[in-house]
Every structure is written in structure tokens, then in C-alpha cells.
Amino acid sequence: MHLKQHTDYALRILMYVARKRETQVSSREISDFYSISYSHTVKTVNKLGKLGYLELKRGRYGGGITLAMEPTRIEIGTVVRQFETNLDIVECFDETNNQCTLTGGCRLKSFFHEALNAFFDSLDGKTLADIVPSQKPAAKTI
């Protein structure tokens, strides 16, 4: 399974903002820190804001980004599900476009469902607070 870049950016942005809790940050600051395109950063920040994870204040002098909730309330599994629009890890997961000739008698699909569920079960128990070190970001180790 491979997570989309958009999902990776969302998690990195949440981690960065969580580590800078006492200050507002800008999309440009995040973009520069991670060497992510500014437009991708803005797009991801806006989605995180719409989902209720970030508080976004507009304005050149009073604007910025902060967490909208405690890091202990942001579950990693939930964030991944919200950003991953296609979790069909094999063709037969897609009921409408499935062309697999083995679908009728294949038991492999159930194994993949079990693996996908285990993946999310492990993420559901983790929060942003679990993955964010207490010190401020000093290097690109996030």
C-alpha cells in the first residue's frame, strides 16, 4: 500500500503546526521547511481547515495557522482515511470496475481486507500527540 503525497503532506503539516503550538505559522513557512510546493501546501492546509484540524486566520499581519483541537484528539487513522480517497489496494475491491476473472472463487480478497483493517487498527490508536516530539522543529526529521 502506498499513501498519496497529499496524505503525507497533511500529516507533516499537522506535525509542524503541533510543534509550533505557541505561535501561528504560515503556509509559506511550512512550504519552505519541507520543500513542498507552496500551492500543494495551501491546498492541504485548506482541507485540514475544512476538516476542523486547523484554525486558519486570514491576513498579512494577524493571520496564520494553528491547531483547532488538542493533538490528543487528532487520530492518525482518521486523517489518513479522510485524505485517501481510494483504498482499493487490489482491483477486486472496486465493485464497479472489477475485471478480475478470479473474483468468484478467490479468497485473496479477504486476506487483503484483513490486512487493510489491521493497518487502520494500528493507526486508529495513535494520535498526533503520539508522533510529535515536544521540542520545536530544528531539522527536517519530521
C-alpha positions in Angstrom: 0.0 0.0 0.0 1.3 3.4 -0.9 -0.2 6.6 0.7 -0.8 9.6 -1.6 1.5 12.5 -1.4 -1.4 14.7 -0.3 -1.9 12.4 2.8 1.8 12.6 3.6 1.7 16.4 3.4 -1.4 16.5 5.7 0.4 14.5 8.4 3.6 16.6 8.0 1.7 19.8 8.2 -0.2 18.7 11.3 3.1 17.7 12.9 4.7 21.0 12.1 1.8 23.1 13.5 1.6 20.9 16.6 5.3 21.5 17.3 4.8 25.3 17.0 1.7 25.4 19.3 2.6 28.7 20.9 2.8 30.6 17.6 0.9 31.0 14.4 2.6 29.7 11.3 2.2 30.4 7.7 1.7 28.2 4.7 4.9 29.7 3.2 6.9 28.7 6.4 5.6 25.1 6.2 6.3 25.0 2.4 9.8 26.2 2.9 10.5 23.9 5.8 9.5 20.8 4.0 10.5 21.9 0.5 6.9 21.3 -0.6 5.3 23.3 -3.4 3.5 26.3 -2.0 0.3 25.5 -3.9 0.3 22.0 -2.6 0.8 23.3 0.9 -2.1 25.8 0.6 -4.4 23.2 -0.8 -3.6 20.7 2.0 -3.8 23.4 4.7 -7.3 24.5 3.4 -8.5 20.9 3.5 -7.2 20.4 7.0 -9.0 23.6 8.0 -12.3 22.5 6.4 -12.0 19.1 8.3 -11.6 21.1 11.6 -8.0 20.2 12.4 -6.5 23.6 11.7 -7.7 27.1 12.5 -7.0 29.5 9.6 -6.9 33.2 10.1 -6.5 35.4 7.0 -4.5 38.5 7.0 -1.0 39.6 6.2 -0.2 40.8 9.8 -2.7 38.9 12.0 -3.2 35.8 10.0 -1.7 32.3 10.4 -2.4 28.7 11.1 -2.9 27.0 14.5 -4.3 23.7 15.6 -8.0 23.8 16.1 -8.0 21.0 18.6 -5.7 19.2 21.0 -3.2 16.9 19.4 -4.6 14.0 21.6 -7.9 14.3 19.7 -6.4 14.0 16.2 -6.3 10.3 15.3 -3.8 9.4 12.6 -6.1 6.7 11.1 -9.0 9.2 10.7 -6.7 11.7 9.0 -5.4 9.0 6.6 -8.9 7.9 5.8 -10.0 11.4 5.0 -7.1 12.0 2.6 -7.0 8.6 1.0 -9.9 8.6 -1.5 -9.2 5.2 -2.9 -8.3 2.4 -0.6 -8.8 -0.3 -3.3 -5.4 -2.0 -2.9 -6.4 -4.6 -5.4 -8.7 -4.5 -8.4 -11.4 -6.7 -6.9 -12.0 -4.1 -4.1 -13.6 -1.8 -6.7 -17.0 -3.4 -7.2 -17.9 -1.3 -10.3 -14.7 -1.6 -12.3 -13.5 -5.1 -11.2 -12.3 -7.1 -14.3 -10.6 -9.9 -12.3 -11.6 -13.3 -13.6 -10.8 -14.9 -10.3 -13.3 -12.9 -8.2 -15.8 -15.7 -7.9 -13.6 -18.2 -6.2 -10.7 -16.2 -4.9 -10.0 -16.0 -1.2 -7.2 -13.5 -1.5 -9.5 -10.5 -1.3 -10.4 -11.4 2.3 -6.7 -11.5 3.2 -6.2 -8.0 1.8 -9.3 -6.7 3.6 -7.9 -8.2 6.8 -4.5 -6.5 6.2 -6.1 -3.2 5.4 -8.2 -3.3 8.5 -5.1 -4.2 10.6 -3.3 -1.2 9.1 -6.0 1.1 10.2 -6.5 -0.6 13.5 -2.8 0.2 14.3 -3.2 3.8 13.2 -6.5 4.4 15.0 -4.9 4.0 18.4 -2.3 6.7 17.6 -2.8 10.4 17.8 -0.9 13.5 16.7 0.4 13.8 20.3 2.0 10.4 20.0 4.1 11.3 17.0 5.1 14.9 17.8 8.2 15.3 19.8 8.0 18.1 22.4 10.8 20.2 21.1 10.5 22.7 18.2 11.4 21.6 14.7 15.1 22.2 14.2 15.8 19.9 11.3 13.9 18.1 8.5 13.5 15.0 10.6 9.7 15.1 10.9 
